[in-house]
Amino acid sequence: FVFFIICSMNWSHSTREYGKLNQQLNVLLEFERILPQHQVQLLDANFSDHVHYDQFSQLQSQIESNLFSLSPEQEISQLIKRYSLLSMKYIQLITMQKTSQRLISKKELITGEPSSTPIDTLRIALFSYITFPTDQGKTTVNSLIDEIDKNSNAQLDLQYWQLFKLHTLFLLENLENTATYRHDLINFPIIDNLISVIEAERLTIDKTKIKQYFSGFGSLLAIVFLLIVILKRQQRVLKETSHAYKKAIEVKTQFLANMSHEIRTPMASIIGLIELCLKTDLSHEQNNYLDKMGFSAKSLLTIINDILDFSKIESGQLAIEQAPLNFNALIDNLNTMLGHTAEEKNIELIFDLDPNIPTTITGDSVRLSQILLNLLSNAIKFTETGHVILRSSLIKSDGDSPHILFQVEDTGIGLTQEQQSKLFKRFSQADESTTRKFGGTGLGLAICKLLTDLMDGKLWVNSCAGSGSIFSVSFPLIEPETKTAVTTLTKFTGMTVLLLDDNEITQLAIKKMALFLDVQVDVATSASIAHELCRDHQYDIAFVDWNLSGESGLDFIQQVIEQPYCPVSLVVCSAFSRAYIENNSSINFDYRYLPKPLTLSTFSQALDKNTDKLTPQPGNDADRAIAIKQHLDAKDFKKPSLVNNPDKARILLVEDNKINQMVSKKLLESLGLSVDIAENGVEAINCVENGNYSIVLMDIQMPEMDGTDATIHLRKSYSQEQLKIIALTANITEEEISYYYKIGMDGYLGKPYELDKIREVLVEYLH
């Protein structure tokens, strides 16, 4: 700052000085222009007229005027003043001499005489002296004057003579002075000195200009230094703020991790105990209460997950995975998770999927499923009657990469423009009144928006109050770099299908799938129309909706089952489970069953003549989940064992919570496993060293020695081929999971863990 003040003051001073010097230089240059002219006019004064004197006067006036612009202390100013004074004396003397010469040269007649011979002689001698001044000439003139004075008579005009005499004496006395002045003026060093002063002034101006430049540059440099200092200090403050923010984030993350653990641990006990209770003999009322309790517990778990996800996204700790995923499996999982919910609300859940979407794409299956699940769940929640449709389409445009567009359409309550404006904001809901009908944290759609942005996608809504909503989300289509084996769907060319369904949207979706599989479809909206079509055509397969308007699809089956024109294969399609249909139908239900909504894979399987039963079997994860749901609907809680011989599948459960010990042991034993328990890491190490375990389920947070330290110790003696260690934890952040794998763990099981989750994790290690 001091450097800036010094430089700026020097710059200001040099700028003012530069201006003054330039002004003085201009004055000096003006003198350089007019002084030679002034000298010429001055030295030619003897031979000039009144015009000459006017020009001289103008030049003299300019010199005197310009002198005021010069500093009186300057040497050149004093010199010009002396020159001006000398020139004025010279011009005055010249002027007087010219006046005297004019008077003397004018011949006057003397009274009584025709001419004045002595005066003429004197006049001639005088002008001769003036022309060629010599001492003899001067003496001659003086002698003639004395002679005329002695010989003066009455005839001589004494007044004229006296005037003539005075002017003659004036010329004699001042002729030498005039010559001296003229000589001084000719030799006066005004021009040379002026040129020297101008050169010196220019050098001074150049130096001042350099000083000005350096001062200005110094000022700018000082400003830059000041900005650097300010930015450095700001950077330091930002670093301190950033450090404090990061520390706060770490504290927040640690707090959330601790809270997650503290909440999920009892949640694991609650959900586990509910599952164990459901496996026992219960009355219908007790089973109903426990079902609702389980639903409430899972709802609470969803809220906890939303808060943790939102926190991780805000702190930048959520990583989006880019891995190959099976598109059909993703849709099947959505069907599994939402089918029962739609069934309970008597809402038609429809999947209208583009068959041209690749079977295998690249993305984060968990987050993509989370977004679609949230949108579909909201659509079902806010729809009282009608349908919910999930549409998918492949969008290709010139110059842009292809995108997958998902649209979730419902016939629910809709949204106003004001509600839409705050729809994707955190902790915000369309209806914020305390008496609102629908609950929730207000984080679901905010998380969907953040996740969509992280996946380079777009999320938007089109809605009108009372007319339903359409939520649209698009993602760039990324196909795997390494092509995996693609399961191609069989074409059923020539096959004829009868579809009995009164929902137009379902009809269009199935027609689209049939067209892709090269199948001919006839549509009937009622049992009578379907009956007429069967009389006129022989169909290979009939898809019959169980719940039609005012009638049941089973009635149609009863009408045609014994007829010769009955379709070769009959399939009952419904959003209601098989068990529900059996319990709510007066007709014996012993037909093939296909759950709604239909997907391309399930529709293709239904068309396959080699498929005897369409109820999914525990083959892949999606089918297994569907099978489990249907068994639950039928009140059959007996799960198939993972192993035949429990003694050969001994598992060590390391858990310090007594309730979780009991719940986990019961759940594991229900899968046909033999379970031993250790309460901390030290006991776990002793048990592994003294026993023969294929898998260790290791809790992370325990007293004496936690699960990570115990794992590190065990990995020193047992490789991952010899011993599988699976983390039991409520903290399932990306960093923690990466750390678990880094220290040698083979997998993880997030709390609260349910029977299905345990099965999915253990199944690959028990083969």
Beta strands, then each sheet from edge to edge (+ up, - down):
strand 1: 323-326
strand 2: 348-352
strand 3: 360-363
strand 4: 387-397
strand 5: 400-410
strand 6: 458-463
strand 7: 469-476
strand 8: 496-500
strand 9: 520-524
strand 10: 541-545
strand 11: 547-548
strand 12: 551-552
strand 13: 569-574
strand 14: 592-595
strand 15: 650-654
strand 16: 674-678
strand 17: 695-699
strand 18: 724-729
strand 19: 747-750
sheet 1: 1+ 3-
sheet 2: 2+ 4+ 5- 7+ 6-
sheet 3: 9+ 8+ 10+ 13+ 14+
sheet 4: 11+ 12-
sheet 5: 16+ 15+ 17+ 18+ 19+
end
